[in-house]
Amino acid sequence: MRQKHFIALFLSLIFFGQLVAQTAQPVKWSCSYNAIDENNGELILKANVGIEWHIYSQTQSGDGPLPTIFNFERTPDFDLVEKVVEPTPEKAYSDVFTTDVLMFSNEVVFKQKIKRSNKKAFTIMGNVECMACNSTSCLPPKKYTLIIQVPSAD
């Protein structure tokens, strides 16, 4: 009898662990490069946000959740042009923060323009830090590594 209870408990813990692991990673990032012309391009930074989860605007006020923050390692191969551009966020009242928040759900695409310094292929390294929340709780802010391959302009 004890062995059956132990097996049931063990299987329950495995199932619970997998459930927690799935919900602990509600945001997946992907990135790519789009050439505008031979000297200019844009980094396409896409977040796929899990069902019932959301991340926050870069322009989030100080009263609510932490904003999404992008950082790129500078190299002689490129210069950033202005700041990361985001689509118009959803504005909604958050029970978690008891204030209005600016957020994105499902899928959101951010864009960062760059000016190339040469025509050779190179890699841009960076990261994005964002906070994911649902209607009842938030995960701690998490940093995601961004690696963007920029092809030669020839």
N, C-alpha and C positions, 0 to 999 in steps of 0.2 A: 504494500500500500504506500509506504514512504517513497519507494522508487517512482511510482506513478506521479506522486505530488512533486517530486524533484524534477522529473521530466517536464511536467506541465509548467512549473515555475521557470525552468531553463528556456523552454520554447517561448514563453511569454516575454522573458527578458530579451531574447533575440529579436522578436517581433517589435517590441517597444524600442529597442536600440536602432533598428532599421527605420522605424517611423520618425524618430528624433533626427536621425542623420538626414533623411529626406527633407524635413522641414527646416533644418539648420542651414541649408544652402538654397534659399528661394530665388537667388539672383545669379544668372549666368551671363558673362560678358563675352562679346566677340568684337573683333576690330578688323578694319581693312583700310586700304588706301584708294582714293579716287582722284585720278589726274584731272586737273582743270585745263592746264596747258603744260608746255614743257618746263616751265619755271614754278608753277603753282599747283597745289593739290589740297585735298582735305582728308583728314583722318575721320573715318566713320566708326563711331564707338557705340555699339548696340548692346542694350541690357534687355534680356528676357527675364521678366519678373513672374514668379510663380502665382498661380491662382490665389486670390484673396490677399496677396502681398503687394506692397508698393515701396518705392524709394522716393527720395525727396529732391526738390529742385536745388540748383546751385545757389539760388537767391532766397532760400528759406530764411525767415526772420529768426532772431535769437531766442524767441519765446517758445519755439517748438523743437522739432527734432534737428539733428545735425544735417547740414546740407551735403550734397554730393560734391566731392572735391577731386579735380583732375590734376595730376603732376606729370610732367614729361622731362626726361633727362636731356639736357641741352648738349648738342654736338655741333661741330662746324658744318655739318651737312644740311642744316635747315634752320629757319627761324619761325617761331610761332607768329601768326598774324591775328592780332586781337585775342579774344578769349573763346573758350568753348561755347558754342551756340547750342541751345536746347529748344525743343518745341514748347508751345504754350502748355504749362502744367495744369492739372486739375486742381481746383481749389475746393477744399472741403473742411468741415469742422471735425477735429479729432478728439474723441473721448479720452484717448490715451494721454494727449498733451493739453487738453482743455483749451484749445485755440484753433484758429484756422491754419491749415497747412497747405503747401504747394507740393503736389506729388505726381508720380507717374505709376501707372499700372500696366500690366501685360507686357508690352514691348515699347521701348523708347530709344530713339536714335539721337545721339549728340554728335556734333561736328566741330572739328578744329581745323581751320585753314593753316597751311604752312607755305613758306616760300623756300624753294630749293636753292642751295648754294652751288650745286653741281648736277651733272646728269647721270652720275653713277648710281647703282643700286645701294641702298643702305637700310638700316634697321632703326626704328624709333622705339625706345623703351620708356615705359611710364607706369603709372598706377592710377587707380580710381578708388577712392574711399567713399563708401555709402552705408546708409543705415536702412535696413529692411524692417518693415512693420506690417502687422495685420490689424484687424479691428480691436484686438485685445492686448497685444504685446509687441515688443520690439526686440530684435536681436542686437547685440553690440555692433558698433560700426566695424566694417571689415574692409581690408585693403585687397584689391584684386590687381594682379600684374597685367599690364597691357604690352603686347609686342606687335608692332606694325611693320610689315615688310614693304618698303617703297622700291618699286622696280626702277630700272634705269630709264631715263627719258629718251633714249635713242630709238 
